Amino acid sequence: MKKETEVIRVAAYCRVSTDKLDQANSLESQQRYFNEYIARNPLWELYEIYVDEGITGTNTFKREDFNRMIKDGKDGKFDLIITKEVSRFARNLLDSIAYTRELREYGIRLIFLNDNIDTDQPDHEFRLAMMASLAQEESRKTSERVKWGQRRRMEQGVVFGRDMLGYDVRDGKLIINEEGAEIVRLIYHKYLDEGKGCHVIANELREAGIKTSRFMKEWSYTVILRVLKNEKYCGDLVQQKTYTQSYLSHKKKANKGELDYVIIRDHHEPIIPRERFEAAQRELQRRHDMHYTKNGFANRYALSGKIICAECGATFVHSQKKCPNGTKYENWTCITKNRQGKPRTLENGETVGCDTINLRDTDIKLILKHIISDVMGNREELLDAVLGTVDEVLRVCADKNNVEYFENEIGKVEAKKEKLLDMCLSGDIETSEYKKACERLNAEHAELLGKLSKEKANRDMIADKTQIIAAITEYINALSVGEEWDDIFYRNIIDKIYVHKDRTIDVHLKLIPEKWQAKILKGKAEIEVFEQNQKILQQGGTSVPMSVNVAFSSGSGIANRCDR
């Protein structure tokens, strides 16, 4: 305990929160007050005024000067802390008492001026608990009022959030930023029209030097996926995706049904037409079902999800390896083998692992190019078969087009939703009944929109049959017959590739019934073409299998893989 004649080193603490910036509580006013107050006491000496500006008082994690003050007090740099009131020190009851007790253990006295609390008084903790409880309750009420107000403004269409790629937020409205909008359209074009995956699109945008939004990090799989999934790009607004779980911690949590979303359809000008946005959602789901559900890998490469292990049924996954000489090569490995290694029996009797072969990316591409070259050698027959199928499809589509029907059905559903809303607002039905009916109608509406989009696409497709036939003919005739590797072409034409542990691979192409079989040897790959029905050949059929020997040069041949 200090003697009365000793100078007491005094620290002052003041804080201004984000929601109270009036003059009476301004930092300048508080600091001036503390300077004058301490100067009036001849035995007091100002050590420092600690200041936190625009920081909440319900927790201390982000209050840098507060935490620095506590540390300085423990280090013995001052003897007394003064602050205006408990709510300035902390609005959290536990923090107020815990820090007060902790500082007293180090001989630090606290005075709360407006609340007339001095920790040298015997009843200080009781009075502190009462004032801190009142401050905490006030914070809770303030939090509830703010949440209620924000919810009402969201329902009125006010946008909460910051600028994003393609949109600027101005006065609660989304305004198209044309420079960013062009990038958004490019992403959808690459995904839907060129069939590229999120990883590939991200790499291409990085390589092209295209800048992200100022709130984004560099282009990545996640960034592209968010652009493709963001409903704002088709004109809809969905808010309350996150919420503050506790007014004390202020931590945000993803809304997974704890609160109702605020959804406003056709809220602002879209960058992507709704039909195109919905097509992207269907394609995302299709790729998810094809690749993620079973193996957890995305459609990043042309052959992703297409190479299947004939031994265990798992998909092959792509990887890159580095040779001792510093060169790199790309490899395809059975996911079972990759995760579990070679076959072995566990103690419980279960057999795990796989011993199928690995495929070098350059080898499988070389084989596929030779197969396509062979297929395109009979181009006229292929062209006739494809055009015959296209002509039949166009005829059926022309006979059955229901655009008008689905537009009428959508109008009926929207009318029902408006009627429901009127009934809810007038009190004829309960809010819970309204929500259930809306969920059902929204599902019906989404289903009808999907069907309408397909019908419109079919109608547009058959608008000029002659032009379609000419375009397909030009495309097939212009194919490079395997001389150049094109991801989009091979992704579309390759159906499945089955890999056997005896180094045999079976290649199946879309729309073409034959099966190609390649035997991968150390120095060459032999490719033999079989009819899909092998029994015809075995029973003396007229079709004769054609074999093509593909020799690999010593510089790129399978025998020279660097892992041998």
Phi, psi and omega in degrees: 000132182282146175289158184296333183274350180282145178287132179260123178279123189245132172251143177241146178233130175223150183216141173242124180274171183291335185256006177223093182241024181290165187297322184297329181252013180294158181299319181298317181296316180295315181295319179296320179298313181296320178300315181290320182296315181290324181294334181288343180258112185295339181268000179256145178228124181291124175271306180192149171258119180267132189229131170239123185248130176066033183240137178295152180261359184282345170212168187249004187298320185260006181269089187298313182291326177299312181294325177293323178296317179299317180295317180297323178296317177296330179278003176076027183276346175208170186246340188216142173242131173240143176212160188294313185203166183299323183294335175286326182285311178191141175260006179256120184304314182295319178297316182302310182288318183297313182291325178297314179297316182297317180292324179296328177297334178263011178079019181264125179265146178237139175233125175256105194297304185293331181270357179055046179243128178233123185292355172279347178279143185295331182263017187298323185290323178296313181292323178296318180298320180295313182292321179294324178296318178296319179295320180293318180295323177297321177297319180297315180295320178298317179299317180295320179296318180296316180298316181298315180296319179295320180297317180295320180292323176299318180295334177277357177097006178288130183272125173258132180137185184245178178303151178221173179299115178098343181224142169251140177264116181229118179053042177075015179236151178265117180247131183295130171260107192297326179296314177290325181299323179297323179292320178299314179297323178297319180298315179294324178296315181295323183284313185274315187274325181261351175071023183274154179273171184297321179298315181296316180298317180299316179297317182294322179292322177295314182295329180280354179075020179284130184276148176276176171297154185293344178264358180263156169276196180292162180301133180211172177305314184295318181297314180296318180299319179295322177296317182291333183264349187284114184292344179299331184290344176255011174100358181267155178234121176238118181239172185071036176286338174230162178210159178272115186290321182222135178289348179275317183272333182062017180280135179272147181227143178297134180279108180247042178107354179295325178233154176287137174289154172258109186243124177233116182276144180053047184283325185213175181292126182279155171265324180247128177304146184302319181298322181288320177298315180294326175297322178294322179295320178295320180291322176300315180294320180298313180293324177298311181298323184286321190248317186280320186303320184266317190240343179079023180236145184271169180276066186276328185241165183301327183259007179301130179078358184258338181267118186244137175283120180287345183275315185240351178085359181280160177277149174278144178243152183270143176209163177242138178232155181246128180280161178303331180277004176096347179282159180243150171218153182261142187228152172243128185229142174300131184295329177294315178295322181295322184269325188247350180080200181287160183301138176202160181254129180279172182298329179278005179090355180283137178263129181232166177093174181206145183242027177289170184278162169268156177241130173280136185302317181295326180292313183293326178293321179296317179298315181296323180295323177292323179296314180296322178299319179292318180297315183286350173297334177252052190296323184297316179296318179298316181298316180298318181295315181295314182294327176296317178295316180298317181298319180293317180297316180296323180295315180296318180296322181293325181287335186227096177225123190242036181302310183297321181299311182291327176297320178295318181295322178295319177300321179296317180296317180295324177295320177297319180296318179296320179295320177299316180298317178299319180294323180291316181293329180276353178086009180289332177228156179286157179300321180297320178294320179299316181296317180297316180294323179295320179300317180294315181292324178297320178295318178295320180297315181296321179295317179294322178298319178298317179293320179297319179299318179295318181296319178295320179297318178296319181296317179293325183293321184269006183300322181226088184299319181299318180295322179296312181300318180295320181294319179294317179299315180297320181296312182295318179293334183270358180298145183281008180045042172088357182290329178238144178273126178233117185304313184297315181298311183289328176297323183279331185265335180278127176268292180216151173234116181260130185248126179256155182288347177274016177075018176262137175235139176252126183248124179245130179255151179287142176068001181236120189287337185292156176244132177258137182235130180238137176253112182273115179253180182291327185244349182202168175237127178260125181248122179240133181265127180241150168291152182299324180264097183293338183295330180299318180291319182294333181264016175088026179296166184279340181290132181247125180297140180254133181244143179229123177269127180248112181269134178260135179290161183295337182279335184229007185289162181298328182295342184256021176300141189285353178269005179268000000 
